[in-house]
Amino acid sequence: MDLFRGFWSKHRRKILVTTACVGSGYLIYKLYNAHTRNLADLERELSNERHNDELIKAQMKDHFDNIQMIADTTTLPHALRSLSSRIVEDIDVSGVMETLSRGKGTLVPSEKLHLWNELKVLSFTRMVVSLWSVTMLSLYIRVQVNILGRHLYIDTARGLASSHLPEELDLIDREDEQKFLTSADYLATNSMPSLIFHMKSAVKEVLKRKQLKDVLTTRTLEETVIRILDVFMSTGSPHHWIDYLMMAHDTTTDVSSSDATVTKFHLLVTETREVLTSTEFTNVAEIALKACTVALAEEMETQPGLATGIQLAKLLPQIEKTVPEISAVPDNNRFLQRIRDLPEVQLFFTLLYSNMPH
């Protein structure tokens, strides 16, 4: 016992230090173990969140791609058929051409000149109306289906996450959906006469200094069409051209109101108009119109004469041959393909679809 007390007295400090170190080491080990487990749990949680995020992004991309396909294969072809028929009906050049053909040798020079000038205005009006209508309608329909598709995707996600019955949720019903999509026919069924009238005025303004014997090349044709579009787009109030694509804004409907009469249809229409009046859409529309004007010049360049220069009078029959190509079905329409391939257009609609409402 005395030996033990002596050993303890002699080595007490070392024993206490050693014991403290061992205890501290054990505590640090336990803390390290717990920290490692927490890190592992956190990494698993983050990994699961990343997986879920990637899954959601993949689902949204698939849904986005499907939306674009629906626009190209269903909504747009129907609208283009109505549009093409209406333009042919409302801008009829066949009567003037037939009069010129029948009047060979009998028409006096002043009559012939008048008819040729009328044909010049009608042919350019028909060409530019077709170009503007197809370009803007394709963008408008894509705005529609992306807005609607985004809302339907969110409604579905909310429905799956909610304990409420589907009929208790404030979802877009089938009637509002159909009414919203069929409004794409507004240009063909309602506003075409007004569009033709104002585009014809722009054509007359630009062509008044161009004589039938003037020689046009690919470049001068392209510049002429762009000038007509610029005059048309800049005449009138800002964004006046939107009223050709959709019904004029109903100022009696306050979408901020909680009144039950404000339907999902009104909300969709209001959101669409807000997109169309945005600076971003205006920029995209200008880029698309210029791209389609270039495509038009390239299409007409495949016919004889324009590449090296052709008289305006001889160009008119070539315009008539080209116009049906502008409003051809999407699968065979190089103008629509040109619009789809524009990086600015692709980015705009990607951002539009991903812009989740709060």
Residue pairs with C-beta under 8 A, 6 or more apart in sequence:
8 15
60 153
60 353
60 354
63 149
63 153
64 146
64 149
64 350
64 353
64 354
66 149
67 145
67 146
67 149
67 353
68 142
68 145
68 349
70 145
70 149
71 141
71 142
71 145
72 330
72 336
72 340
73 330
75 141
75 144
75 145
75 181
75 184
76 137
76 138
76 141
76 330
76 336
77 329
77 330
79 137
79 141
79 184
79 185
79 187
79 188
80 134
80 137
80 327
80 328
80 329
80 330
82 185
82 188
82 189
83 133
83 134
83 137
83 187
83 188
83 327
84 130
84 324
84 327
85 188
86 188
86 189
86 192
87 126
87 129
87 130
87 133
87 192
87 327
90 192
90 193
90 196
91 122
91 125
91 126
91 129
91 196
93 119
93 122
93 123
93 126
93 320
96 115
96 118
96 119
96 122
97 119
99 115
100 107
100 112
100 115
100 116
100 119
103 111
103 112
103 115
107 115
113 212
116 212
116 313
117 212
119 316
120 207
120 210
120 212
120 312
120 313
120 316
121 200
121 203
121 204
121 207
123 316
123 319
123 320
124 203
124 207
124 224
124 228
124 319
125 196
125 199
125 200
125 203
126 319
126 320
126 323
127 225
127 296
127 319
127 322
127 323
127 326
128 199
128 202
128 203
128 225
128 228
128 229
128 232
129 195
129 196
129 199
130 323
130 326
130 327
131 225
131 229
131 289
131 292
131 293
131 296
131 326
131 335
132 195
132 199
132 229
132 232
132 289
133 187
133 195
133 327
134 292
134 326
134 327
134 333
134 335
134 336
135 285
135 288
135 289
135 292
135 335
135 339
136 241
136 244
136 245
136 285
136 289
137 184
137 187
137 245
138 336
138 339
139 281
139 284
139 285
139 288
139 339
139 345
140 184
140 245
140 246
140 272
140 276
141 184
142 349
143 272
143 275
143 276
143 281
143 349
143 352
144 180
144 181
144 183
144 184
144 272
145 181
146 349
146 352
146 353
147 268
147 271
147 272
147 275
147 352
148 172
148 177
148 180
148 181
148 268
149 353
150 352
150 353
150 355
150 356
151 172
151 264
151 268
151 357
152 172
152 177
154 356
154 357
155 169
155 171
155 172
158 169
159 166
159 169
159 171
162 169
170 264
171 264
172 264
172 268
173 264
176 263
176 264
176 265
176 268
179 265
180 265
180 268
180 269
183 246
183 247
183 269
186 245
186 246
186 247
187 195
187 244
187 245
190 247
191 243
191 244
191 245
194 244
195 244
198 232
198 235
198 236
199 228
199 232
201 235
202 228
202 229
202 231
202 232
202 235
203 228
205 231
206 224
206 227
206 228
206 231
207 224
210 224
210 312
211 312
212 311
212 312
212 313
213 311
213 312
213 313
214 311
214 312
215 309
215 310
215 311
215 312
216 224
216 306
216 309
216 310
216 311
216 312
216 315
217 306
217 307
217 308
217 309
217 310
218 297
218 298
218 300
218 301
218 306
218 307
219 297
221 296
221 297
221 300
221 306
221 315
222 293
222 294
222 296
222 297
225 293
225 296
225 297
226 290
226 293
229 289
229 293
232 241
233 241
239 276
239 277
239 282
242 273
242 276
242 277
245 276
246 269
246 272
246 273
246 276
247 269
249 273
250 266
253 262
253 266
253 270
254 262
255 262
255 266
255 267
255 270
275 281
275 352
280 348
281 348
283 344
284 342
284 344
284 345
284 348
287 342
287 344
287 345
288 339
288 342
288 345
291 338
291 339
291 342
292 335
292 338
292 339
294 338
295 334
295 335
295 338
296 322
296 326
296 335
297 306
299 322
299 325
299 334
300 306
300 315
300 318
300 319
300 322
301 307
303 318
303 321
303 322
304 310
305 314
305 315
305 318
306 315
306 318
310 318
325 333
325 334
325 335
326 333
326 335
327 333
330 336
339 345
340 346
